Amino acid sequence: MELLCVEGVIRARRDPQLLRDRRVLQNLLSQEERYSPRVSYFQCVQKEIQPYMRKMLAFWMLEVCEEQKCEEEVFPLAMNYVDRYLSCVPTRKNHLQLLGAVCMLLASKLRETTPLSVEKLCIYTDNSITRSEVLGWECLVLEKLKWDLVSVIANDFLDHILQRVPLPQHKMDLVKKHAQTFIALCATDYTFAMYPPSMIATGSIGAAVHGLSTSFNSFSGEALTELLASITGTEVDCLKACQEQIEAALAENLKQTSQPRQKYSPSKNAVYPDSQEVNLTSTPTDVTDINL
């Protein structure tokens, strides 16, 4: 008898009973603050690391996750680990890429069927880090995060929110895909750390529907914003500000797509540019059809 091997991993669908149960969403809302990093860590904790260095690292991590076809949750979760670690541990800038690699490893172990390998992560740094360094830092990061890795991130809210938004069923996947891209874009920018994950999720859905407005003519912007705010218990004005910031971040990112990119240096002794105005990466996946 021959066994047939099917390429790819088929994930189970979300349980509709859990998505409809308000208690599940309420539990996520009550837990999200526990996993939020300190927004002032650049001023209070870090001496060498600057926000633009974090941004360069984030785009490198995003490219690795995209090239390895990781699940959508891996990159935002890895950035949550990076921020939580930097919130409590002063870190040298030549250890920043090592930290990012370790956080991707940990996030993939939680959210991937087949996690990223240590060897591949070392290759992506041009072998500037070693296997023993990654494994040593894995224990260090786990210790500093108190082994509490099941962070609540914005992606965890998407299905719960979309379940409560009266969008055409055949358009749900499109809206979700664009919202996931917006969440990844937010994870690259430190200024979004001030918003809780639920607000990032609702703002991303609002931005996705707004950008795809030609497909949803029946939805007015005000009505959608108020509905999204009521679902997560968010202030309408705060949600509007978050959505506008997301759309502005996308517009800025689109401007950079036609310009040369500043690559993240694989060297352990990386020399960061003096100017913070660097072009970091191209547009994240599948946002070029958004209308601004």
N, C-alpha and C positions, 0 to 999 in steps of 0.2 A: 504494500500500500504506500503510495507516495503522498507526502505532505506538501501542500501548496503554500508558498510564501507570498504574502501580500505586501507590496511596497507601501511604506508610510504607516502612520499610526492613526487609528480611528478613535476619536475621543467620544465618550458618552455625552449625550445631550444633557443640558441642565434640567433638573427635575422641576416641572411646572408647579408642583405643589409647594416646593420650597420658595420659588420665585413669587408666588402669590401670597405667601405667608408674611404678613407685616412684621412679625417678630424676628424673622431672619434679618431683614433690612435694619430693624431697630438695633439688633445686636451688633451689626457692622458699624452703625453710627456711634454706638456707645463705646466701641473698642478703638476707633480710628485715632483718637487723640493719644492713646497709649504709645503708638508707633510713630508719632510725628517727631521729626528732629528739631533741635533748637535752632530757630531762625537766625540767631545772633552768633553762631559759632565762629564765623570769620572774624568778628570783632573780639570775642571773649576767649576763644580757645586756640585758634590757629594763628601762628606767627609767620609761617612761610607760604601757606596755601592761600591763594587769592581766588575770587569767584570765577575769573576767566580761565584759570587753570582747571577748575572743576568742570567748566563748560567744554574745554578741549577733551578732557577725559571722558565726559559723558558722550560726546559724539563718536569717539573711538569705540566706546562700549556698545553704542547703538549700531555701529557698522559691523562689529563682530557678531552681535545677536542677529542682525539681518542676514549676514552672509551664512551663518550657521542655521538659519531658518528656525530660530528659537520661538517658543510660544510667546504671544504678545505680552504676557505678564512678566517675563523674565527680566527684561531691561528695566521697567519701572521698579520692580522689586529690588534689583541689584542697586539701583540708585538710592533707594530707601536705606539699604544697608550702608552704602557709602556715606550718606548724610548722617545717619545715626552714629556711625563710628567717628566721623570727623567732629560730631557734636561733643564728644567726650575725651578724645585722645589727640593731643598735639602731634602732627604728622609732618615729616619732612617731605618736600616736594618730589624728591627722587624716589619716594616710596608710593607715590600716588597711583601710578599705573599698576603696581603690584597689588595695591588695595582694590582697584577696580577689577582686576582679573579674579581675585579671590571672591569678591562679591558676586560676580557673574557665575562663578563655580557654585557658590552656595544657593543662589537663586535658581539656577538650572536644576539643582538637586531637588528642590521643592516643587518646581512647576513643570519640569520636563519628564517625559517617559524615559528618555535616554539623556542624561546630563552631559554637559560639556566635559571634555577630558582635560586633564591638567596639561598634557602634552600639547594639545591644540592651542590652549591659552598661552603657553610659553612661545609657541611659534608665532602667534599674533603680536607678541612683543618683540619679534625679531630675536628671540632667545636672549633677551636682556634680563630675564628672570629665569630662575631654575625651578625644577620640580620640588626640590627640598624647601625652597623659599615659599612657594605657594602653599605647600602642606603645613609649613610652620606658621605662616600667617593665617591660614584657615583656622587653626586652633586659637590664635590670638583674637581674630575677629569674633569668633564664637564666644570667647570669654567676655569680651567687651560688650557684646550685645546680649550677654546673659543667656545665651542659647535660645533666645526668644525670636525665632525667625519667621513665624507665620504672621507677617505684617499684613495689616489691612491696607490695600492700595486702591487707587481709583478704579482700576479694571474690575475689582470685585463688585463694584456698584452697578456696572453697566447693565447687566441683564435684569437686575431688580428694578432699575429705573425705566428701562425700555419696556418692561412688562406692563408698566403703569401709564405709558404714553400711547395715545391712540393713533399710531402711525400705521400706514398700510403694511400688512404682514410681509409682502414681497419686497418691501424696502428696508426692513429691519436690519438685515445683514449689512446692507450698504451703509446705513447710518452707524451701526456698531463699528464697522471697519474704519470709517473716517474718525469716529470718536477715539478709537484705540490709537490712531496716528497722532491725534491731538494730545492724548495723554503722554505718549512717548516724547513729543515735542516739549511738553511742560516739564518732563523729568530732566531734560537737558538744561533747563534754565533755573538757576537757584532762586530767582525772585518768586517763583511759584510755590516755594516752600511755606510761605505764609498762609496758603490756602489748605484746608483739610482735604483729604482724598475725595470725599463725597462732593465737595464743591468743584474740584477739578473734573470729576466725572460728569456732573450736571452741566458745567460750563462747556465741556467738550461735546456733549450731546447737543446742546443749544447751538454751538458753533457749527457742528456738522449739519444740522437741519437748516440753519440759516444759510450756509454755503451751498446747500442743495435745494434752495428755495424754489427753483423751477420745477422740482419734483413734488413739492408739498405746498401748493398754492393755497390750500385750505387752512394752513396754519399761520396765524399772525405771530409776530415776534413777541409781543407783550403777553399774549395768552400762553404761549409755550413757556416763557420765562417764569410766569406765575405758577404754572403747573409744575415745572421742574423744582421750583423753590418749595412748593408745598409738599412734594414727595419726600424731600430730604430735610425739611424743616430749616431751610436756608433763608436768610434775608434776601429779598428781591434785589435790592440795590447792590448788595455784595456779589450776588450771582451775576448781575449785569456787568459789574466791574471785572470780574474774573473772565467772563466770556469775551469782553472787549479786549482784555489783555492777551487772551489766547489767539484771537483773530489778528491782533497786532504782531504777535510773535510769528504767526504764519506768514504774514505779509513781509516781515523783515527777512524771514528765512527764504522766501521765494526770491527776494532781491539778490541773495547770495549765491543762488544756483548757477548764475552765469559768470561768476567770478572765480579765480583760482582759490583752491582750498588750502587752509593751513593744516597740514597733517600733524597728528600727535607724534611726538618724537619717541621712538622705541628705546632710546638710550636711557639707562638708569640715571645718568647724570644729565638729564635733559635740560637744555637751556631754553627757558620760556621767553617769548618776545617781550620787550619792554612795554609795547603798546598793547592795550586790552582790545583794541579794535582789530580783531583778526577774523578772517573768513574761515568758518569752521567746518562746514560740511554742506552737502547738497540737501535738497528737500527730502524729508522722510517719505516713506512709501505711500503712494496713492493719494496725494493731496493736491495734485496739479489741476484736478477738475473741480476744485472748490471755487465758487464765485464770491469775490470780495466786493 
